Amino acid sequence: MNEALSLIQLQGPALARGQQQALSRPTLVARVRTAILGRLASVQSMLKQPLVANYLKQQKEFLADQDRPGFDESLGIAGGYGLTHDEVLAYLHANILADMTASAPAERDGCTSWAHSIRCGGALVVKNRDYRGEHGILQQVFLHRDSVDGARTLLCVGSLGSPGAFSSGMNSAGLAVVDTQIGTRDHGVGWLRYFLMTTLLRECADVGEALAFIAAVPHAGGGSLVLGDACGITACVELGHTEAPVITRSMAWVARTNHYLDAGMASHLLSPPDDLNNTSQTRLSQVQSWLALQGGDIDLARAQTLMSSHQDQGSICLHAQANSQTQSRTLSSVVYDTHAQTLHISNGNPCNSVWTRFSLRELVAASTATQAS
C-alpha cells in the first residue's frame, strides 16, 4: 500500500513556482529527468520530422503569446530539472505528436471522469487517473499561490516536471476541472489541454466563465474536460482543433472516458470506441448507469466505491500488468467537493490505497495567517 500524499506548496510568480518543483523534492530530480527523457526517446523519430518540429515551434510561440504564466512556469520547470524548455514542451505534446504521426501511444485505456451536483450545493468532480506507471512516484498534490494581489489559489494533482493542473485541479472560487485523454487526428495550433486547465482555474470563477473562455479560443485538440462549480453546475467539453469544442452543460451530471460522443468529433478518432482493446465505452456505460440512479444522494463514500470497482472487461480501477513500469494503471482517484472545497485522493489504486483529505479553504486560511504574522 502506498503512503499518503503530502502537499507541495509553490508560491510566487509562475517562473518561480516552476523552479520550486525540483527544490521541493530533490531526491526525485533524477526520476523526473528519466521520465521526461524516456518519453521523449519514445517519440524521437517524430521530433526529427520537419512537420513536427514546425508544429512545436508554432505551439511555443502560441504559448508565449497567449499564456505567459504557462510559458514561464514550464520554463522554470525546465531550468529546475536541467532540461531545455523545448524538451519540456515536446514532452507535454508527446501524445499529440503520436496522434499526428498515426502512431498512437502504447497505453492501456485512459481516465474515467464525471461530475454530479449534490443537494447541499456544489458538485462532486471525480476522476481515476490512468497514466504511465513511471508517474506513480512523481504524482503530487500542489498548492499554487501566485504573488499577484487577488489571484486565486489553486489545488492541483499532477506530476513533478509538469505544469499546473496536469491531471486535475480546483480553485479557491470552487471551480474544479478534470480531463481524459482521447486519441484524434484533429490537431493544430492552439491551447494544449494541460495549459488550458490551469488557465481556467486561474482566470475563471465558475463553469459559465470557463465555458465562455473555451468557446472563444483555438485548441490543439484531443481529450475532454469535465467541470463542476460551487453552484452545482456541471459540464463536459470535447476538444478538437478544426472541430469547435462540443459543450454539454447540466445541473445533474456529466461523464466522459476516452472517446468522443459527438459524431463530428468521433469522425476523427484514431480508433473506433468499440475496438475490442478499448474499454472506454464499457467504463462510460458503467458510470452513466450508476450516476442515473444516484439522484441527489451521492456522497464521497459512494463515489469511492464506484471508482474502486472491477470487472472482467472494462474495470474502472485499472491495475498494472505484471512487470510493467510504463504501461497505464490507475495512479490515483480524486474526488473534489466544490461546495466544501475539499480534495480526497488515493495514492494508487483506490481499491487498496490510503486516501488523503486536503481542504483548500483551510490551506488558504493558514497561508494567509502565516503571511500576516
BELJO-V451522 format. One record per residue. RES is the residue in three letters. PSI is psi as a letter, one per 30 degrees, with the letter a starting at -180 (NA if undefined). Layout:
BEGIN
RES:PSI  RES:PSI
END
This chain:
BEGIN
MET:k  ASN:l  GLU:l  ALA:k  LEU:k  SER:l  LEU:k  ILE:k  GLN:k  LEU:k  GLN:k  GLY:a  PRO:l  ALA:e  LEU:e  ALA:e  ARG:e  GLY:e  GLN:e  GLN:f  GLN:e  ALA:e  LEU:f  SER:e  ARG:i  PRO:f  THR:f  LEU:g  VAL:e  ALA:e  ARG:e  VAL:e  ARG:e  THR:e  ALA:e  ILE:e  LEU:e  GLY:e  ARG:e  LEU:e  ALA:e  SER:f  VAL:g  GLN:e  SER:e  MET:e  LEU:f  LYS:f  GLN:k  PRO:e  LEU:e  VAL:e  ALA:e  ASN:e  TYR:e  LEU:e  LYS:e  GLN:e  GLN:e  LYS:e  GLU:e  PHE:e  LEU:e  ALA:e  ASP:e  GLN:f  ASP:i  ARG:e  PRO:e  GLY:e  PHE:e  ASP:e  GLU:e  SER:e  LEU:e  GLY:e  ILE:e  ALA:e  GLY:e  GLY:e  TYR:g  GLY:h  LEU:l  THR:l  HIS:e  ASP:e  GLU:e  VAL:e  LEU:e  ALA:e  TYR:e  LEU:f  HIS:g  ALA:e  ASN:e  ILE:e  LEU:e  ALA:e  ASP:e  MET:e  THR:g  ALA:h  SER:i  ALA:k  PRO:k  ALA:i  GLU:l  ARG:j  ASP:a  GLY:b  CYS:l  THR:k  SER:k  TRP:l  ALA:k  HIS:k  SER:l  ILE:l  ARG:e  CYS:f  GLY:l  GLY:a  ALA:l  LEU:k  VAL:k  VAL:k  LYS:k  ASN:k  ARG:j  ASP:j  TYR:l  ARG:k  GLY:e  GLU:f  HIS:f  GLY:e  ILE:f  LEU:f  GLN:k  GLN:l  VAL:k  PHE:k  LEU:j  HIS:j  ARG:j  ASP:l  SER:f  VAL:k  ASP:k  GLY:g  ALA:k  ARG:k  THR:k  LEU:k  LEU:j  CYS:k  VAL:k  GLY:a  SER:k  LEU:k  GLY:f  SER:l  PRO:l  GLY:b  ALA:i  PHE:f  SER:e  SER:l  GLY:l  MET:k  ASN:l  SER:f  ALA:f  GLY:g  LEU:k  ALA:k  VAL:k  VAL:l  ASP:l  THR:l  GLN:k  ILE:k  GLY:k  THR:l  ARG:f  ASP:i  HIS:l  GLY:a  VAL:k  GLY:a  TRP:j  LEU:k  ARG:e  TYR:e  PHE:e  LEU:e  MET:e  THR:e  THR:e  LEU:e  LEU:e  ARG:e  GLU:f  CYS:k  ALA:f  ASP:l  VAL:e  GLY:e  GLU:e  ALA:e  LEU:e  ALA:e  PHE:e  ILE:e  ALA:f  ALA:f  VAL:l  PRO:l  HIS:k  ALA:f  GLY:l  GLY:k  GLY:l  SER:l  LEU:k  VAL:k  LEU:l  GLY:l  ASP:a  ALA:f  CYS:f  GLY:g  ILE:k  THR:l  ALA:l  CYS:l  VAL:k  GLU:k  LEU:k  GLY:a  HIS:d  THR:e  GLU:k  ALA:l  PRO:k  VAL:j  ILE:k  THR:k  ARG:k  SER:k  MET:g  ALA:d  TRP:l  VAL:l  ALA:k  ARG:l  THR:c  ASN:h  HIS:l  TYR:k  LEU:f  ASP:k  ALA:e  GLY:e  MET:e  ALA:f  SER:f  HIS:f  LEU:k  LEU:e  SER:k  PRO:k  PRO:f  ASP:g  ASP:k  LEU:f  ASN:g  ASN:j  THR:g  SER:e  GLN:e  THR:e  ARG:e  LEU:e  SER:e  GLN:e  VAL:e  GLN:e  SER:e  TRP:e  LEU:e  ALA:f  LEU:f  GLN:e  GLY:b  GLY:g  ASP:g  ILE:k  ASP:l  LEU:e  ALA:e  ARG:e  ALA:e  GLN:e  THR:e  LEU:e  MET:f  SER:g  SER:l  HIS:l  GLN:l  ASP:e  GLN:k  GLY:h  SER:k  ILE:e  CYS:j  LEU:k  HIS:l  ALA:k  GLN:l  ALA:k  ASN:g  SER:k  GLN:f  THR:f  GLN:l  SER:k  ARG:l  THR:j  LEU:f  SER:l  SER:k  VAL:k  VAL:j  TYR:k  ASP:j  THR:f  HIS:e  ALA:f  GLN:h  THR:l  LEU:k  HIS:k  ILE:k  SER:k  ASN:i  GLY:a  ASN:k  PRO:f  CYS:f  ASN:g  SER:l  VAL:k  TRP:k  THR:k  ARG:k  PHE:k  SER:j  LEU:e  ARG:e  GLU:e  LEU:e  VAL:e  ALA:e  ALA:e  SER:e  THR:e  ALA:e  THR:e  GLN:e  ALA:f  SER:NA
END
